[in-house]
Amino acid sequence: MEDKVPSETKQTISGRKVRIGIIGTGGIAEAHVQAYKKCPDVEIVAASDIIPGKAEAFMKRNEVEGVRFYPSHKEMIECEELDGVSICTYNATHAECAIYALEHGVNVMLEKPFTVTLDEAVEVCRAEKKSGKILTIGFQPRMDNNMKMIKKICQSGELGKIYYIQTGGGRRRFIPNSTFIEKRTAGVGAVGDIGCYSLDMVLGAIGYPKPLTVSGYTSGYFGASPKYNPAGAARFNVDDFSAAFIRLEGDIVLDFRISWAMHLDTPGDTVILGTEGALRIPSTECWNGTVGGPMKLYRDIAGEQAEMEIPLCAKIPEGLFYHKIRSFVNAVKNGGSAPVPSSEIIINQAIIDGIVRSAELGKEVDIVIPEI
Ligand SMILES: NC(=O)c1ccc[n+]([C@@H]2O[C@H](COP(=O)([O-])OP(=O)(O)OC[C@H]3O[C@@H](n4cnc5c(N)ncnc54)[C@H](O)[C@@H]3O)[C@@H](O)[C@H]2O)c1
């Protein structure tokens, strides 16, 4: 992947700690803060949340002292000399926070999904390019050794020419009745929340080829139903199920489905078909971007149809989230490039955007990613 940070603007940090600010102190910010606390070369100096008092209570609960608090990302970025921010806001404010930070010369760890729309992602990428700063997107499943194994197999040539991929996963019933279920805050539902993980699993493995067209479908029968979602139905206005057929450059098709709720345990395993072999990746019951069990590799051996089980890889010490944060800190400190680059995840976002557009129009649409 192209390293977008011009070498003359790369800076390193030594002789002091890396200064981090947290934007948005809700659920996932806890995991960020706990991971930063494990980095002796980092200090969390500031936090902001638009809900008065929330950031203060959050830092107290997480036992972080000496933090300065702000009513939104803007004041915090203007008043502090930050090396980096973790953007842990809901999806709808990802773009504005990331652009503001980059325009003020601050490196960014942005939670997934990248943004809500492709247009927003393009604007963030342009701000990143102009700033020469690091922008990494929070896909911690990437750090998993099983994910690395999938990529290794796909790129080894064992499968031959890859031509068909089925991916996705999901839950029989688990609707996150938080800020995730309203367009105003989340922008999109399951397709963005967990769909982005299944897309990253397979597209990351095959080098993120360009998407060309998509025919997408979304629905929200369960989330909006008082019978199936009594606690959240009145607020629910995003998707809880999505399916799509996506054409990719290189004559590859991608068959995608994702669910927060349905009358089925899983919409299927991930399957990668090539001219010389195939890979089956078991789905998990509660899809969160991880591999659900030993994978199977299918190939003909000596003219016979054979299959081989690939044992699950060992978990990495300290967990995936720590490594997601640590890799960002390392890049900031050493002037490295983004661990999960926007040049890849913009493709992920373009597909999500295409699925939503196609579902609204009820027909196939083209996917065009503008020049950054
Ligand atoms: N990587 C993962 O495993 C993972 C897991 C859960 C959630 N997430 C992602 O993290 C993001 C946040 O999820 P959450 O569950 O923590 O949501 P949340 O609603 O609990 O927290 C978001 C917080 O951001 C604040 N906020 C919004 N705009 C702001 C702004 N401009 N400045 C300061 N604060 C602002 C809100 O007031 C809220 O407190 C989502 O995009 C979600 O997809 C990632």
Ligand as a Chemical Component Dictionary entry (heavy atoms), coordinates in Angstrom:
data_LIG
# 
_chem_comp.id                   LIG 
_chem_comp.type                 NON-POLYMER 
_chem_comp.pdbx_formal_charge   0 
_chem_comp.three_letter_code    LIG 
# 
loop_
_chem_comp_atom.comp_id 
_chem_comp_atom.atom_id 
_chem_comp_atom.alt_atom_id 
_chem_comp_atom.type_symbol 
_chem_comp_atom.charge 
_chem_comp_atom.model_Cartn_x 
_chem_comp_atom.model_Cartn_y 
_chem_comp_atom.model_Cartn_z 
_chem_comp_atom.pdbx_ordinal 
LIG N1  N1  N 0  -13.787 -1.429 17.573 1  
LIG C1  C1  C 0  -14.753 -1.961 18.288 2  
LIG O1  O1  O 0  -14.675 -3.092 18.755 3  
LIG C2  C2  C 0  -15.970 -1.138 18.559 4  
LIG C3  C3  C 0  -16.910 -1.592 19.492 5  
LIG C4  C4  C 0  -17.998 -0.772 19.781 6  
LIG C5  C5  C 0  -18.171 0.442  19.135 7  
LIG N2  N2  N 1  -17.252 0.833  18.204 8  
LIG C6  C6  C 0  -17.419 2.113  17.488 9  
LIG O2  O2  O 0  -17.121 3.166  18.376 10 
LIG C7  C7  C 0  -17.969 4.286  18.138 11 
LIG C8  C8  C 0  -18.636 4.710  19.434 12 
LIG O3  O3  O 0  -19.414 3.649  19.950 13 
LIG P1  P1  P 0  -19.919 3.705  21.458 14 
LIG O4  O4  O 0  -20.634 2.437  21.710 15 
LIG O5  O5  O -1 -18.810 4.074  22.348 16 
LIG O6  O6  O 0  -20.973 4.924  21.358 17 
LIG P2  P2  P 0  -21.524 5.815  22.545 18 
LIG O7  O7  O 0  -22.765 6.442  22.032 19 
LIG O8  O8  O 0  -21.567 5.019  23.807 20 
LIG O9  O9  O 0  -20.418 6.956  22.769 21 
LIG C9  C9  C 0  -20.178 7.987  21.858 22 
LIG C10 C10 C 0  -19.903 9.252  22.656 23 
LIG O10 O10 O 0  -19.428 10.271 21.773 24 
LIG C11 C11 C 0  -19.935 11.517 22.229 25 
LIG N3  N3  N 0  -19.816 12.498 21.136 26 
LIG C12 C12 C 0  -20.511 12.548 19.970 27 
LIG N4  N4  N 0  -20.073 13.567 19.209 28 
LIG C13 C13 C 0  -19.073 14.194 19.898 29 
LIG C14 C14 C 0  -18.222 15.287 19.644 30 
LIG N5  N5  N 0  -18.315 15.996 18.510 31 
LIG N6  N6  N 0  -17.291 15.625 20.563 32 
LIG C15 C15 C 0  -17.188 14.921 21.724 33 
LIG N7  N7  N 0  -17.981 13.872 22.030 34 
LIG C16 C16 C 0  -18.909 13.516 21.131 35 
LIG C17 C17 C 0  -21.347 11.181 22.667 36 
LIG O11 O11 O 0  -21.891 12.144 23.526 37 
LIG C18 C18 C 0  -21.132 9.826  23.360 38 
LIG O12 O12 O 0  -20.856 9.995  24.746 39 
LIG C19 C19 C 0  -18.947 3.862  17.047 40 
LIG O13 O13 O 0  -18.541 4.395  15.817 41 
LIG C20 C20 C 0  -18.849 2.346  17.027 42 
LIG O14 O14 O 0  -19.050 1.767  15.745 43 
LIG C21 C21 C 0  -16.153 0.085  17.919 44 
# 
loop_
_chem_comp_bond.comp_id 
_chem_comp_bond.atom_id_1 
_chem_comp_bond.atom_id_2 
_chem_comp_bond.value_order 
_chem_comp_bond.pdbx_ordinal 
LIG N1  C1  SING 1  
LIG C1  O1  DOUB 2  
LIG C1  C2  SING 3  
LIG C2  C3  SING 4  
LIG C2  C21 DOUB 5  
LIG C3  C4  DOUB 6  
LIG C4  C5  SING 7  
LIG C5  N2  DOUB 8  
LIG N2  C6  SING 9  
LIG N2  C21 SING 10 
LIG C6  O2  SING 11 
LIG C6  C20 SING 12 
LIG O2  C7  SING 13 
LIG C7  C8  SING 14 
LIG C7  C19 SING 15 
LIG C8  O3  SING 16 
LIG O3  P1  SING 17 
LIG P1  O4  DOUB 18 
LIG P1  O5  SING 19 
LIG P1  O6  SING 20 
LIG O6  P2  SING 21 
LIG P2  O7  DOUB 22 
LIG P2  O8  SING 23 
LIG P2  O9  SING 24 
LIG O9  C9  SING 25 
LIG C9  C10 SING 26 
LIG C10 O10 SING 27 
LIG C10 C18 SING 28 
LIG O10 C11 SING 29 
LIG C11 N3  SING 30 
LIG C11 C17 SING 31 
LIG N3  C12 SING 32 
LIG N3  C16 SING 33 
LIG C12 N4  DOUB 34 
LIG N4  C13 SING 35 
LIG C13 C14 SING 36 
LIG C13 C16 DOUB 37 
LIG C14 N5  SING 38 
LIG C14 N6  DOUB 39 
LIG N6  C15 SING 40 
LIG C15 N7  DOUB 41 
LIG N7  C16 SING 42 
LIG C17 O11 SING 43 
LIG C17 C18 SING 44 
LIG C18 O12 SING 45 
LIG C19 O13 SING 46 
LIG C19 C20 SING 47 
LIG C20 O14 SING 48 
# 
